Amino acid sequence: MDSRGIKIEWIRMKYDELQEDTVTRISLKSMETLMGRIEGDFFIEDTGLFIENLGGFPGPYASYVQKTIGNNGILKLLGYQGSPAYFETCATLFYKGEIKQFTGILKGRISSIPKGNSGFGYDPIFIPEAEERTLAEMDINEKNSISHRVRALSRMIEHIQTEV
């Protein structure tokens, strides 16, 4: 894939992901684990969903929670009341022998019911700030224009472009 003049290749690789309390630490620890296994420059990212009325849960455990209790389990925990929430992504880059981290946040709230059919994961229950629709009700271009992941990766790409 080519993004803004930068060639990106996706490498699927199994490794033990350390459990930490923040996506920043998980992304950094994963980077350190993979540095000896991947040659050249690369990045890795981690994302979490932080729900205010659940004390920040599921946070960096969002993927595991999605697999185990899913959106309906989150809604049950909230009593179908919704809650302020945010997604946070941390992209950790190993570039020219240095490690740099870039974050992106998308604020919003949890819906009281799932809505929409596009996207994945928590998209049907997450309503971005200043929106009435869930991420699952948006098309991919709308979602990418506000995405926490796109924000983190855009910062990373800008850094690379200034380093060239």
C-alpha positions as CSV (number, residue, x, y, z in Angstrom):
1,M,0.0,0.0,0.0
2,D,1.2,3.5,-0.7
3,S,0.1,6.3,1.7
4,R,1.3,9.9,0.9
5,G,4.4,8.6,-0.8
6,I,5.3,6.1,1.9
7,K,5.2,2.4,1.1
8,I,3.4,0.4,3.8
9,E,3.4,-3.4,4.0
10,W,1.3,-5.3,6.5
11,I,3.1,-8.2,8.2
12,R,0.9,-10.6,10.2
13,M,2.9,-12.0,13.1
14,K,2.0,-13.8,16.3
15,Y,3.6,-12.6,19.5
16,D,2.8,-12.4,23.2
17,E,1.2,-9.0,23.9
18,L,2.0,-7.8,27.4
19,Q,-1.0,-6.6,29.4
20,E,-0.6,-3.0,30.6
21,D,-3.0,-0.3,31.8
22,T,-2.5,2.1,28.8
23,V,-2.4,1.7,25.0
24,T,0.8,3.7,25.0
25,R,2.6,1.2,27.2
26,I,1.2,-1.8,25.3
27,S,2.2,-0.3,22.0
28,L,5.7,0.4,23.3
29,K,6.2,-3.0,24.9
30,S,5.0,-4.7,21.6
31,M,7.5,-2.6,19.7
32,E,10.3,-3.7,22.0
33,T,9.2,-7.3,21.6
34,L,9.2,-7.1,17.8
35,M,12.3,-5.1,17.3
36,G,14.5,-8.2,17.1
37,R,12.0,-10.0,14.7
38,I,11.4,-7.4,12.1
39,E,14.1,-5.8,10.0
40,G,14.1,-2.2,9.1
41,D,11.6,0.6,9.9
42,F,8.1,-0.4,11.1
43,F,5.2,0.6,13.3
44,I,2.7,-1.1,15.5
45,E,-0.5,0.3,17.0
46,D,-2.8,-0.4,19.9
47,T,-6.3,0.9,20.5
48,G,-8.6,1.1,23.5
49,L,-12.1,2.1,24.3
50,F,-12.5,4.0,27.6
51,I,-16.0,4.3,29.0
52,E,-16.5,6.9,31.7
53,N,-19.4,5.3,33.6
54,L,-17.4,2.0,33.7
55,G,-14.3,3.6,35.2
56,G,-12.5,3.6,31.9
57,F,-13.3,-0.1,31.2
58,P,-12.6,-1.9,28.9
59,G,-9.7,0.5,28.1
60,P,-6.7,-1.4,26.6
61,Y,-8.6,-4.7,27.0
62,A,-11.2,-3.6,24.4
63,S,-10.3,-6.3,21.9
64,Y,-10.7,-9.1,24.5
65,V,-13.9,-7.6,25.9
66,Q,-15.3,-7.4,22.4
67,K,-14.6,-11.1,21.8
68,T,-16.0,-12.2,25.1
69,I,-19.0,-10.0,26.0
70,G,-19.4,-7.9,22.9
71,N,-21.5,-4.8,22.5
72,N,-24.5,-6.3,24.2
73,G,-22.4,-7.1,27.3
74,I,-21.1,-3.5,27.4
75,L,-24.7,-2.2,27.2
76,K,-25.8,-4.6,29.9
77,L,-23.0,-3.3,32.2
78,L,-24.1,0.2,31.5
79,G,-27.8,-0.6,32.2
80,Y,-28.6,0.6,28.7
81,Q,-28.0,4.2,29.8
82,G,-25.1,5.1,27.5
83,S,-22.0,7.0,28.8
84,P,-19.4,9.4,27.7
85,A,-16.5,7.5,26.2
86,Y,-13.5,7.8,23.9
87,F,-11.3,5.7,21.7
88,E,-7.5,6.1,21.9
89,T,-4.9,4.8,19.5
90,C,-1.2,4.8,20.0
91,A,1.0,4.1,17.0
92,T,4.6,3.4,17.9
93,L,7.2,3.9,15.2
94,F,10.7,2.5,14.9
95,Y,12.2,4.7,12.2
96,K,15.9,5.4,11.5
97,G,16.9,3.7,14.8
98,E,14.6,5.8,17.0
99,I,11.2,5.0,18.7
100,K,8.5,7.7,18.5
101,Q,4.9,7.5,19.6
102,F,1.8,9.2,18.1
103,T,-1.7,9.2,19.6
104,G,-5.1,9.9,18.3
105,I,-8.3,10.3,20.3
106,L,-12.0,10.3,19.3
107,K,-14.3,11.5,21.9
108,G,-18.0,10.6,22.0
109,R,-20.5,8.5,23.9
110,I,-21.9,5.0,24.1
111,S,-25.4,4.6,22.6
112,S,-28.1,2.9,24.6
113,I,-28.7,0.5,21.7
114,P,-26.7,-0.7,18.7
115,K,-27.3,1.1,15.4
116,G,-25.9,0.7,11.9
117,N,-24.4,-2.2,9.9
118,S,-21.0,-1.0,8.7
119,G,-17.7,-1.0,10.5
120,F,-16.7,-3.5,13.1
121,G,-16.2,-3.9,16.9
122,Y,-17.7,-1.1,18.9
123,D,-18.8,0.9,15.9
124,P,-22.6,0.1,16.4
125,I,-22.6,1.6,19.9
126,F,-20.1,4.5,19.6
127,I,-21.5,8.0,18.7
128,P,-18.7,10.5,18.0
129,E,-18.8,13.9,19.6
130,A,-21.0,16.4,17.6
131,E,-22.8,13.5,15.9
132,E,-26.1,11.7,16.3
133,R,-25.1,8.6,14.3
134,T,-22.9,5.8,15.4
135,L,-19.7,4.9,13.6
136,A,-21.6,1.9,12.1
137,E,-24.1,4.3,10.5
138,M,-21.3,6.2,8.7
139,D,-19.7,5.3,5.4
140,I,-16.0,4.5,5.5
141,N,-14.9,8.0,4.3
142,E,-16.9,9.7,7.0
143,K,-15.5,7.4,9.6
144,N,-11.9,7.9,8.4
145,S,-12.3,11.6,8.4
146,I,-12.7,11.6,12.3
147,S,-11.0,8.3,13.2
148,H,-8.7,8.0,16.2
149,R,-6.6,5.6,14.3
150,V,-6.3,7.9,11.3
151,R,-5.4,10.8,13.5
152,A,-2.5,8.8,15.1
153,L,-1.3,7.4,11.8
154,S,-1.5,10.9,10.1
155,R,0.7,12.3,12.8
156,M,3.1,9.5,12.3
157,I,3.2,10.0,8.5
158,E,3.8,13.7,8.9
159,H,6.7,12.9,11.2
160,I,8.2,10.5,8.6
161,Q,7.8,13.1,5.8
162,T,9.6,15.7,7.8
163,E,12.5,13.3,8.5
164,V,13.0,12.4,4.8
